[in-house]
Amino acid sequence: MSEQRVIERGGFADFEGRKPRGSSRDPREDLRAALFRETPVEIGQRVLLGTAWALKPKRIGALAPLTRAYVAHLIKGSRGLPDAGALAEDSDLAGIAGDISSPTLVQAYALGLFPYGHFGPLKWFSPANRAVLQLKHFHISSRLRSMMRQGRYRITFDRDFEGVIKGCAGRRQGRLHLTWITPRIMHAYARLFDEGHVHSFEVWNSDGALVAGGYGVAVGGVFVIESQFFRESNASKIGFSVLAWHLAKWGFALADNKWLTPTTAQMGFREMPRAAYLQRLAGLLDGCGRPGRWEAEADSRTASEWRPGAA
C-alpha cells in the first residue's frame, strides 16, 4: 500500500489500537516506520533549500549568533534549557536543542520554547513577538461560516496523528518543498501524542479522504499550533475553527501560532511581545491542559454559530 493511500485511509485509526494476532508489536510502529522517513534525494533537497533560506538577506544576520550558540554547545554541552526571558529584545534564537525527549519538550513549551531547524542541529526558538489568539477574539468570516453550515466535512480529533504530521511535512502546491518536520521531529511529537500532550485535528471529505489537518501542543491553558496543511481550499480553516470552538469550551485561553501570517491575522491573532507572552503563559500553566485523547463534541454547523465574546 502506498504512503498516500495509508494517509487517506486514516492512518492508525484503521488499526483501532489492535495488535495482530500472535504479535506483540504495536501496529502504529509499522505505520510510523513507513511514513516517518526521507529518501537521500529528499534529504539533499532539504539541506540545499535550507541553506538558501538561511542565506537570504533578511536572515543572514542570524548566522553569527547561531555559530556562537553552536560553538558554545560543543564546548559546554547541554546544561538545561535556555532562559527565553534573557534573550536580546530582537532575537528569536535561544540556543541549541540537543535533547528533544518528551520530558524536555514538555518543559520547553512551559518555558515558551520550541525546537526548529531545517537541517543540522535543532535550535530552541522563542520569538521576540509571538502570534497569539485570545480565543474570545477569534474571528470567523461570513464566507467561512457559510461553508461551515454546509457540513461538507467531518472533523475529528486525535484520529490520525500520523497522517496529519506527514501531510504537514509534505509538499505545498506552488511552493518549493522545504520542511522542518523531519523524521526526528515526527517521532518526537508522536511520542508526545502517545503521552497525551500533542493533539491533532483531521478534516475528512465525503469520500472519507483526509483533506486537511493540523497538530499542536497543549500546555496548561495554551494550545501551541505546530503546523497545518490542506488539500482542498478552506478545509483547514474549517477544521481549525471547529478546534477553536472546542478549545474555548474546554477552558483554554490562548492559541499560539508562534509567528504572525496574513491568514492568522484575519482570524484574530495578534503579536504579543515575548515578555508579555511568557508572563501570560506562566499564569496559564495550571489551566485545563486536558491531557489524553480528545473527542470532537460538535460539528462544523454547530461551530459556525459560535460568536466569540458575544456574551
C-alpha positions in Angstrom: 0.0 0.0 0.0 1.4 3.4 -0.9 2.1 6.1 1.7 -0.5 8.3 0.2 -3.1 5.6 0.4 -2.2 5.0 4.1 -2.7 8.6 4.8 -6.1 8.8 3.1 -7.4 5.8 4.9 -6.8 7.4 8.2 -3.5 6.0 9.5 -3.6 4.3 12.8 -7.4 4.7 13.0 -7.7 1.7 10.7 -5.9 -0.4 13.3 -8.2 0.7 16.1 -5.5 0.1 18.5 -5.5 -3.7 17.9 -2.3 -5.8 17.6 -2.2 -8.6 15.0 -2.8 -12.0 16.5 0.3 -13.6 17.7 2.3 -10.3 17.6 3.4 -8.1 20.4 4.3 -5.2 18.1 2.1 -2.1 18.1 0.7 -1.6 14.6 1.4 2.1 14.9 5.1 1.4 15.0 4.9 -0.2 11.5 2.8 2.8 10.2 5.3 5.3 11.6 8.2 3.4 10.2 6.6 3.6 6.8 5.6 7.3 7.0 8.3 8.9 9.0 11.2 8.7 6.6 13.1 10.6 3.9 14.9 9.4 0.8 18.5 10.5 0.3 17.3 12.8 -2.5 14.8 14.5 -0.2 17.4 15.0 2.5 19.8 16.6 -0.1 17.0 18.8 -1.3 16.1 19.9 2.3 19.8 20.8 3.0 20.2 22.7 -0.2 16.9 24.7 0.1 17.5 25.2 3.9 20.9 26.7 3.1 19.4 29.1 0.5 16.6 30.0 3.0 19.2 30.8 5.7 21.3 32.9 3.3 18.5 35.3 2.4 19.5 38.9 3.2 16.9 39.3 6.0 18.1 36.1 7.7 21.8 36.0 7.1 22.4 38.2 10.1 21.3 35.3 12.3 24.2 33.1 11.2 26.8 34.8 13.6 24.7 34.3 16.8 23.8 30.7 15.6 27.5 29.9 15.1 28.3 31.3 18.6 25.5 29.2 20.1 26.6 26.1 18.3 30.3 26.5 19.4 29.2 27.1 23.0 27.0 24.0 22.8 30.0 21.9 21.6 32.3 23.2 24.3 29.9 23.3 27.3 27.3 20.7 26.2 23.7 20.8 27.3 23.1 22.4 30.7 19.4 22.6 30.8 17.0 24.7 28.8 17.8 28.3 28.0 16.1 31.2 29.6 13.8 32.8 27.0 13.3 35.9 29.2 17.1 36.6 29.0 17.2 36.9 25.2 18.0 40.1 23.4 14.9 42.1 22.5 15.2 41.4 18.8 16.5 37.8 19.0 14.4 34.7 18.4 17.2 32.1 18.8 17.6 30.8 22.3 20.1 28.0 21.9 20.9 24.6 20.5 18.4 21.8 21.2 20.5 18.7 21.8 17.7 16.9 23.7 14.1 16.7 22.4 13.0 13.8 24.7 9.4 14.1 25.8 10.1 15.4 29.3 12.4 18.1 27.9 9.9 19.1 25.2 7.1 19.4 27.8 9.3 21.6 30.0 10.4 23.7 27.0 6.9 24.6 26.0 6.1 25.6 29.5 9.1 28.0 29.3 8.0 29.4 25.9 10.5 27.5 23.8 10.1 25.2 20.9 12.6 23.3 18.6 13.1 24.3 15.0 15.6 23.8 12.2 15.7 22.7 8.6 18.9 20.8 8.9 21.9 20.4 11.2 21.4 20.8 15.0 17.9 21.7 16.1 17.6 25.1 17.7 15.5 26.4 20.6 13.4 29.4 19.5 11.3 31.9 21.4 10.0 34.6 19.0 10.5 38.2 20.1 6.9 38.8 19.1 4.5 35.9 19.5 1.4 35.4 17.3 -1.3 34.8 19.9 -5.1 34.4 19.6 -7.2 35.2 22.6 -10.0 32.7 21.9 -12.7 35.2 22.9 -11.5 37.3 20.0 -11.5 34.6 17.3 -12.9 35.8 14.0 -14.9 33.6 11.6 -15.6 35.4 8.3 -19.1 35.3 6.9 -17.9 33.3 3.9 -16.3 30.7 6.1 -19.4 30.5 8.3 -21.5 29.8 5.2 -19.2 27.0 4.2 -19.2 25.5 7.7 -23.0 25.4 7.7 -22.9 23.2 4.6 -21.4 20.4 6.7 -19.3 19.1 3.8 -16.6 18.0 6.0 -16.3 15.7 9.1 -14.0 16.9 11.8 -12.2 14.6 14.2 -9.6 14.9 16.8 -6.6 12.6 17.5 -7.9 10.1 15.0 -5.0 10.2 12.5 -2.0 12.0 14.0 0.4 10.1 11.7 -1.4 11.1 8.6 -1.7 14.7 9.8 2.0 15.2 10.6 3.0 13.5 7.3 0.6 15.9 5.5 2.1 18.9 7.3 5.6 17.8 6.2 4.5 17.2 2.6 4.8 19.4 -0.5 2.7 22.5 -0.8 1.2 23.5 -4.1 3.1 26.4 -5.7 5.9 26.3 -3.2 9.4 24.9 -3.1 9.5 21.9 -0.8 11.3 22.9 2.4 10.2 21.5 5.7 11.5 21.4 9.3 9.2 18.5 10.1 11.9 15.8 9.7 11.6 12.1 10.7 13.3 13.0 14.0 10.7 15.7 14.7 7.9 13.3 13.6 9.0 10.6 16.1 9.5 13.2 18.9 5.9 14.6 18.5 4.5 11.1 18.0 5.8 10.2 21.5 4.2 13.4 22.9 1.0 12.4 21.2 1.1 8.9 22.8 1.5 10.7 26.1 -1.5 12.9 25.6 0.4 16.3 25.2 0.1 16.6 21.4 -3.3 16.7 19.6 -4.3 16.7 16.0 -7.4 17.7 14.1 -8.5 15.9 10.9 -10.8 17.1 8.1 -12.4 14.4 6.0 -14.3 14.9 2.8 -17.4 13.0 1.7 -15.3 10.3 0.2 -13.6 9.6 3.5 -10.2 11.1 2.4 -8.1 13.2 4.8 -8.0 16.6 3.1 -6.7 18.9 5.8 -5.5 18.9 9.4 -3.1 20.2 11.9 -1.4 19.4 15.2 -0.2 21.2 18.3 0.9 21.0 21.9 -1.4 21.6 24.8 0.4 23.3 27.7 -1.8 24.5 30.6 -4.4 26.8 29.1 -2.5 27.4 25.9 -2.6 25.5 22.7 0.6 25.9 20.6 0.0 25.3 16.9 2.8 23.4 15.3 1.6 23.1 11.7 -1.4 22.7 9.4 -2.0 21.5 5.8 -4.8 21.3 3.3 -5.6 19.5 0.1 -8.9 21.3 -0.5 -9.4 25.0 -0.3 -10.6 26.3 3.1 -10.7 22.8 4.7 -8.0 23.6 7.2 -9.7 26.9 8.2 -12.9 25.0 8.8 -11.1 22.4 10.9 -9.2 24.9 13.0 -12.5 26.9 13.6 -14.0 23.7 15.0 -10.9 23.1 17.1 -11.0 26.7 18.4 -14.7 26.2 19.4 -13.6 23.2 21.5 -10.6 25.0 23.0 -12.8 27.8 24.2 -15.4 25.4 25.5 -12.8 23.4 27.4 -11.4 26.5 29.1 -8.3 27.2 27.0 -7.4 30.9 27.0 -4.9 31.2 24.1 -3.9 29.7 20.8 -0.3 30.4 19.9 0.8 30.3 16.2 4.4 31.4 17.0 4.8 33.8 14.1 2.1 36.0 12.6 0.9 35.4 9.0 -1.8 37.2 6.9 -4.2 34.3 7.3 -3.8 34.1 11.1 -4.1 37.9 11.4 -7.5 37.7 9.6 -8.6 35.1 12.3 -7.8 37.5 15.1 -4.2 36.5 16.0 -2.1 39.5 17.2 1.5 39.9 18.1 2.4 39.8 21.8 5.9 40.9 23.0 7.8 37.9 24.3 8.0 39.3 27.9 4.2 39.6 28.0 3.7 36.2 26.4 6.0 34.5 29.0 4.2 36.2 31.8 0.8 35.2 30.4 2.0 31.6 29.8 3.2 31.3 33.3 -0.1 32.3 34.6 -1.9 29.7 32.5 0.3 26.7 33.2 -2.2 25.5 35.8 -5.1 25.7 33.3 -7.1 22.9 31.9 -4.4 21.2 29.7 -6.9 18.4 29.0 -4.4 15.5 28.7 -5.3 12.3 26.9 -7.2 11.7 23.7 -9.6 14.3 22.5 -13.0 13.7 21.1 -14.9 16.2 18.9 -18.2 17.3 20.7 -19.6 19.4 17.9 -19.6 19.5 14.1 -18.8 22.5 11.7 -22.5 23.5 11.7 -22.5 24.0 15.5 -19.2 25.8 15.4 -20.5 28.1 12.7 -23.0 29.6 15.1 -20.3 30.5 17.6 -20.0 34.2 18.4 -16.8 34.6 20.4 -17.0 37.3 23.0 -20.7 37.8 22.4 -21.6 37.1 26.0 
